[in-house]
C-alpha cells in the first residue's frame, strides 16, 4: 500500500523500526478512516491553507511575517506556506549555544524558499540572563537535572521570542507560530516562548502532514529528513523527550479520540482496555506515556486559564465587539454555535450511542433551552440514526398549536408545570411516530421570575413509546446561561436513564 509506505518514509519510522502489531493494525484502520489524508487530500489542504493565509493578509492589512528559522521542518513549512500566500517573510536564525548544523539548515531553508534572512547570535544574552537568575537560584547556572535543563531551555525560547516580537514591530508585521498538532497535544512548546500571532500549521500532524507539506512546498530535503529537535539543549531530540515516535504519538491520539467518541464516559484507567491494547506491551507503554504527558500539559492548551468570573459575560461582550467590527472575515467561525464541549458533549455522544444501539430515535420538545438539547444530539457523529427531530415551543401558543398542550391546562397551571412538561412529551411523541423516546423541557431560565415561578425552576419529561411520561422537577442556580446548560445536562442524563 503506497500510502502506508509514504507515511513510514516521511515520518522517519522506517529508521526507528517496525511498529508493534497493535500500532500497525491501528495505523491501517486510521488510514482507512481518513485520519492520515491521502496525497490528493493533502494537496487540497495545502491549497486551502495558502488561500486562508492570503485572505488574512488582505483582510487584516498586514503582509510581513517574521519567524525563527531553527533548522527544523516546522518553521520551514510555516515560512513556505506564508511565502506561497504572498507574504513578505523574514526568517531569523537565532542560535543560542546551538549545533551549527541546525543553524546552517535554517540558512539553507531561507535561501531555498527565497526568504529575507537575518542572523543574530543570542548566546551572550542567554548567558547573561542565566547568570542573573543564578543570583536567585545558583543551580540554574550549571545544574544538569532535567528540570534545570528545561528551565534553561525555556529561557532560550523566550529570549528568541523577545527578539522576534521586537523585529515584528520593526517591520509592522506579525510573528508566525510554528507549532504543529502533535506538539500541541504533547505540550512540547514553551508558554510565551514558541507561540506567536498566526499559526498556519497548528492542525497538521508532525508524523505525516508536516513532512509532506515540506516536500511539496520546496523545503530542502536535508531539513525535512532531519531528526526533530527543539534546539534548546533539553534532551536528545523531540521523540526521546516525548517517549514515543511522532507516528506512534499520532496513532495513539486518534485511537483515544475514537474510543471517547464510542464511549465518552471512559476514564483514563479504562483507555488501554477500551483500545484493546493490553496484549501488546509496546502499545501499553506508549499509551501510558501519551496520557501521562497530556495530563501534565493540559493547562498549556487552555492558556490563559479564565475562571468563571462573577462578570464573565463581559468577556463575551468584548468578543462580540471584536467579531462584529474588527476581525477579518477569514477568522469568523460559527462552529461554536453547534459545539458542545466537556461533560455535556460527552453526555450527548453517550446518548446518541445508546439510542443507536437500542435502534431508537429521540424527539425533543424544548421551551427554555430553545433547541439546544436537540442541537447537542445532532452535533454527534452519526446523529441521523439517533435524532428524529425537535420542536422548539418557546411561547405558549407554540405549545398549544405545535404539540397539542391544552390551552386550559396552561391557563390553570402556567407553562412552568409538571403536567405541561408531560403534555409536551406526549404531544411530541404523537407527532413524531418514528421516535421511540421524547424529551420535553419547560422552565424559568431567568434572569427574573415569571408568572410567580422562581428562576431556576425547570421540569423535564421523558416518555418511551407505549408508556406514560415521567417528569422530574429541577431547581438550578446561577445566571440564565448556567441554568440552560444545567438543564441540557440533566435532560441528557434523564434520557439515558429512560433507555435503561
N, C-alpha and C positions, 0 to 999 in steps of 0.2 A: 504494500500500500504506500504509494509515493508520498501522500500527505504525512503519514507517520514517520517515514524516513526523513522528510524535511524537518519535522518537529525535533526529532532526535539530533539532527545535524546542527540546526540553528540554536538549539538550547544548550549545546555542548554536552548533552547527556551521553553521547557516544563515547566521549573521552572518560566520563565518570563511571561507565559500566552499565550493564543491563539493569532494567527495572525489575523489582521483585514481582511475583505473579499478581498480587493484588493491584499494584501500580499499573502493570501492563494491561490488565483487564479493564481497570478504571479509565485509563487513557483512551483505549479503543472505544469504550462506551461514550466517553465525553466528546471525542471527535465526532462520533455518530450523532450526538445530541447538539452539536454546533458550538460547544464551549471553546473549541480551538478552531477558529474560522478557516475556511479554505482559501486558496490563493485568490480566487475571484472575489470572495467576500473581503479579503484584506485589501485588495485594490479599491473597492468601494469605500472601505473605512478610511483609507488614506485620502481619497478624494474628498470625502466629507470633512475630515479634519482640516485639510487645506482650505476648503471653502469657508468653513466656520472661522478660521483664523483670518482669512481675507475680509470676511464680513465684519469681524470685530475691529480690524484695523480701520476700515472705512467708517463704521458707525461710532466708534469711540474717539476717533480723531487722534489716535496715537499710532505711530508707524515704526518706532525704533524699539527693539528688544535687546537687552543685554543679558548675558548668561555666562556662567563659568564653564569653560571647556576643560573638563577634568582629564580628558583622555579616555573617558568611558563612553559606552554606546548611548546611554540615556540623553546626555547633553548633546551628543552629535545628532541624534534623531530629532530632538526638540528643535535644534538650530536648522536642520534640513527642512522640516515642515514649515517653520516660520519663513525661511527663505523662499520656499516654493509658493507661499501665500503672499509674496511681495513685500515682506517686511525688510527694513534695514536691520541687519543682525550684527551685533558687535560681540565677538567672542573673546573672553578674557582667560588667559592661563594665569593661575594664582597659586603657584606652588608654595607649600609650607613644609620644609624638610621632606620633600617628596621624591619618589623614584623618578629620575629624569626621563625614563622611558614613557611614563604616563604623560608628562608634560609634552614630550615630543609627539605623542599621538594626538594631543589636543591641538598642537600647532598644525599637524598634518591634516586634521579634520577641518580646521579653519580654511586652509588653503584649498582643499578638495571641494569644499562647499561654497567657496567664493565669499567668505565672511571677512569683515574687517577684524583684525586681530590686534589686541593689546596685551601686554605682559607686565606683571609686577610680582616680584618675589616677596611674599609676606612673612618670610621666616623670621626676620629680625623683630617684626612687630609681634609675632606669636611668642617668641622667646621672652620679650619684654613683658607681655601680658601674663604669661605663666609665672615669670619671676615675681611680678607684682602680686599675683594671687597667692604665691608661696608665703607672703608675709601673713596671710590669713591661715594657711594650712601648708606647712612645709612639704608634706608628702606629695603634693600635686606637682612639684618641680621634677621629681625623678622616680616616683614610685612606679612599680611595674605590675600592679594588680589590674584586673580587668576594669573595675570601677574607675581607677585613676586614669587608665588609658582612654576610657570613654569620656571622662571629663575633659581631658586634653583634646580629644577628637572633636568634642562639641565646641571648644574654644576655636579650633581651626575653622570649623564650618561657619561659625558666627562671624569671625573676622572676614571671611570671604564674602559673606552676605552684606556686611557693613560696606565693603568695597563696592559690591555690585549695586547696592542702592544709591551710593554716592554717584556712581557713574551713570545710573539711570536718570538721576536728577540732572546731571550734567547735560545729557543728551535730550532731555524732555521725553524720556521713554519709560519703559517698564522692565521689571526683572522677570524673566521666564523661569518657571519651575521645571525641573527635570525629573521629578519623581514619577514612578510608574505604579500600576495597580498592585503588583506583587510586593513592592517595597512599602506601599501604603498599608497593606494588611499586616506586614511583618513589623511595622513601626520602625523601619530601617531608614530613619532620617532624623535630623536634629530639629527640634522645635525652634522656630525663628532662626534657623541656620540653613535650611535647604529649600524651604517653600517660599516662592516669590509671588508675583501678581497674577500670572496667567499660566495654566497648567495644561499644555496640549496633549500630554501622553499619560495622564494620571489614570486613565481607564484601561491602559494596554498591559498585557502580560509580559513580564520580563523574559519568560522562557521562550515564547514563540513570536508574539506580535512585535515586540521591540526590535529584535534582530531582523525580522522580516522587513520591517519599515526601513531599517538601516540599509539593508541590501538594496531595497527598491529605490531609495532616495539618495543614493550616491555616497553614503558614508564609507570611508576606506575599510577594506576587509580586515585589515590589521586591528581596527578598532572594534568591530562587532564580533570578531572571533576571540578577543582578549578575555581572560578570566575576569569577572567583575570584582571590583574592589572599591571601597569607599574613599581611598586615598587619604584617610585620616589617621593611619597608624594604629588603629584599634585592634585589628586581628588579621588573620591570614585569609583575607578575601571575604566577599559577601557570604558565600554559601557556607563557609566554615563558621562564620559568626551566627548565621541563622540556624544551622544544624541540619539542613537538608538542601538538596539541589533546588534551583528555582523551578524546574519542571515538577519535581515532587511536591514542592510547596503549592504550586498552582493546581495540581491534581487534587490534593487534599482539600484545598479551599472549595473547589467546585463540588467535591464529594460531600463536604459538610453542608454546603448550601442546599444540595439536592435532598439530603437527609432531613433538614429542617423544613423544607417545603412539604415533604411527605408527612412529617410529624413535628409541628412547631413546638411541641411540649417537651422535646428531648432536653436532657441536662448534659453537662459536659461529660459526666461519667457514663452516660448512655451512648455517646457517639461511637466509640470503637465497635461495639456490638451492632449498632444500627448500620454501620458501614461494612459489616461482615468482614472485618479485618483481623479478628482475633487469632486466626490460624497463620498469619503472616507476620513474623517478628519485626521485619524491616518496616512494614506498614504501621504496625503498632507504635514503634519508636517514632516514626515520622509524624503520625497523628498527634501523639503526646507532645512532640516538640512544637508543632504548629499551634496547637491550642494553648500551650504554656506561653509561647511568645505573644500570641494575640491577647491573652489575659493580662500580660504585663505591659501592654502598649495601647490598650483601648482608649485611654484618655487622650492620647495624641491625635486620634482620629476625630475626637469631639472638641478639640481645642479651638477657641477658648471655651471652657465649660461655663454655660449660662444656667444659673439656678432658676428655680421657679419663683422669681421675684414677686413681691406684692403688686408691683405695677408692670408686670411682664408684657402687658398688652401694648405698652409704649414702644417696645422693640418692633412689634408688628406694624405699628403706625409708621415708624421710620422706614421699614421695609416697603410699605405701600407707597410712600412718597418717592423713594428711590426707583421703584419699579415703574410707576406711572410717568415720572418726569425725567429721569436721568439715565437709566440703564439702556445700553444698546439692545436693539431688538433680538439679536442673536443670543442674549443671555436670559431672555424671558422664558420661563419654564413653568408650564401649567401642570406638570406631573404631580406636584404636591396636592392638587385638588383631589386626586384619586389615590394618594399614597397613604397607607396606614402602617405605622411602624410600631415597634415594641410589642407589648402584650396584646394589644387589640389586633394588630396584623397577624400575630401568631394564632389567636383565637379564631379569626376569620378563616385562616388557612385550615385550621383543625376542623372547623365546622364544615367547610367545603369538602374536605377529605371524607368526613364521616357521612355526609349526605351522598356522596358518590358511592361509597362502599355499601350504603343501605339502598342505593338506587331510588332515592327520594329527592325531590326538588322542593325548595322553600319559596314561599311568597311572603313579602313583608308589607305591613301597613303602618306607616310612620307619621307621627304628628310632630313632636318637638325635635326629633332627630332629622326630620326633613330629608329622608332618603339616604342618610349616611350609613345606616345598617346595611341596606342593600348594596350601596357602593363598596362597602368593606368586603362583602362576599364576592361582588363582581370583580374586585381587583385581584383575586387569587387565580393562579393558573388553572385552567380547565373549569372555570366557574359556570360555563354554559350547561354543564351537567349537574350543577348544584342549585342554581338560582332560576326560578320560574319567572319572577318579576317583582315589581314593587309598586305599592300605592302610596303616594305622598299626599296625605289628607290633613293639611295644616289647619284649615278653617273648619268650623262645624258643618258648613254646607257641603264640603267635600266628604266628610264622614257620612253624612246623610245620603247624598246623591251617589257617591262613588262606592260606598261599602254597605249601604243599606242600614246604617245605625238609626234606630227610631228617633225621630225628632222629639217625641215626648220624653224619651229617656234622657236626652241631652238637656232639655229644658228643666227636668226634675233634678238631675244629678250633676249637671255641668259636664264638660268634656273630660274633666280630670277625675275619673271614677273607674273603679274596677269593672263594673258592668259594661261601661263604654268600651274599655280595652277588650273585654271578652267579645263584645259585639263586633268590634273591628276585626279581630282574629277570625271570627266565624264568617263575616262578610268577605274577607279576603280569600279564604279557602273556597267559599261557594263560587266566587267569581274567577278563580284560577283552578279549574278542575285538574290541571296537570301537576299541581303541587300536592305533596303529602304532608306538609308542615307549614303552618303560618306563624308569624311572629308579629305582634301588634304592640305599638308603643304610644302612650299619651301621657303628658305630664307638664309641669311648670319648670322650664329651664331658667326663668328669670329674665331680667335682673330684679323684677319686683313680683310680689304675689299677684295672683289673678283669680277673680271670682271667689275670693275668700279662701283659696288654696295656697299653701306656703310654697316658696321657692324650693325646688329640690324634690317635691313630691312627684313620683313617676310610677305609672302602672305598666307592667309588661305582661302580655298574654301570649301563651304558646298553645297551639292546637294541632294535634295529629288528626289525619283523616279518620272519620268514624268515631271520634272521641269528643268530649266537651273541652272548652278552653280552660287552661289553668292560668290563673292570674296571680302575679306577685307584686306586692306593694313595696316600693323602694323609697328611701329617703337619702338624698345625696347632698353634700355640702359643696360650697365653692362658687366660682364665677360661672356664668352660663356655659362657656366652652368646656369647663371642667365637668359640669353636670351632664352635658351631652356626651362627652367621652365616657364617663362612668356608666351612662345609660346604655351606650352601644356595647361596652364591655360586658355588662350584666346580661343584656339580651343575648349575646353570643353564648354565654355560659348557660343560660336557661335553655337555649335551643339545643345545646349539646346534651343537657340533662333529659330533654324531651325525646331525644333519639335513643337513649339508653334503655 
